[in-house]
């Protein structure tokens, strides 16, 4: 399961820009996108930048 804590660790490890690019990538697995939608990182398929910046 991909949650906010996992996303925060990814940002710490890979950096914000790389994580941002990963989230917008066509290669983002559907399961990860669904998990992050439940966490409100995605809203109607759009990335919630204010939440992402807060991490």
Backbone torsions as a table, in degrees:
resi	resn	phi	psi	omega
1	UNK	NA	134.1	178.8
2	UNK	-101.3	119.9	-178.7
3	UNK	-129.0	-173.2	-177.6
4	UNK	-63.0	-36.5	179.1
5	UNK	-64.7	-41.6	178.3
6	UNK	-65.1	-39.9	178.9
7	UNK	-66.0	-39.6	177.9
8	UNK	-63.8	-40.7	177.2
9	UNK	-64.1	-39.3	179.1
10	UNK	-63.9	-42.0	177.8
11	UNK	-62.5	-42.7	179.2
12	UNK	-63.8	-38.9	-176.8
13	UNK	-78.3	-49.4	-171.5
14	UNK	-100.4	-15.3	-176.9
15	UNK	96.4	159.7	-175.7
16	UNK	-66.4	-47.3	-175.6
17	UNK	-62.4	-43.1	179.2
18	UNK	-64.1	-39.3	178.4
19	UNK	-67.8	-42.5	177.2
20	UNK	-58.9	-47.4	178.2
21	UNK	-61.4	-40.7	178.6
22	UNK	-61.7	-44.4	-178.3
23	UNK	-66.5	-29.8	179.9
24	UNK	-92.3	-3.8	-177.3
25	UNK	-69.7	147.3	173.0
26	UNK	-69.0	-16.1	-179.3
27	UNK	-87.1	0.7	179.4
28	UNK	-65.7	120.3	-179.9
29	UNK	-59.6	141.0	-178.4
30	UNK	-57.5	-38.8	-179.2
31	UNK	-62.0	-40.7	178.4
32	UNK	-65.2	-44.0	179.6
33	UNK	-62.1	-40.7	177.9
34	UNK	-65.0	-42.3	178.0
35	UNK	-61.4	-43.5	-178.1
36	UNK	-74.4	-24.0	173.5
37	UNK	-66.5	-39.6	177.1
38	UNK	-64.1	-27.9	179.3
39	UNK	-90.3	3.4	178.3
40	UNK	69.5	20.2	173.9
41	UNK	-74.4	-35.4	173.0
42	UNK	-111.9	138.6	176.7
43	UNK	-131.7	113.6	-176.2
44	UNK	56.2	37.0	178.0
45	UNK	82.8	-0.7	-179.5
46	UNK	-105.9	142.0	179.7
47	UNK	-73.4	131.2	177.9
48	UNK	-88.3	95.8	-174.3
49	UNK	-65.2	-36.5	-178.7
50	UNK	-62.4	-38.8	176.8
51	UNK	-68.5	-42.8	-179.6
52	UNK	-61.9	-43.0	178.7
53	UNK	-65.7	-28.2	-178.3
54	UNK	-73.2	-15.6	-179.5
55	UNK	-80.1	NA	NA
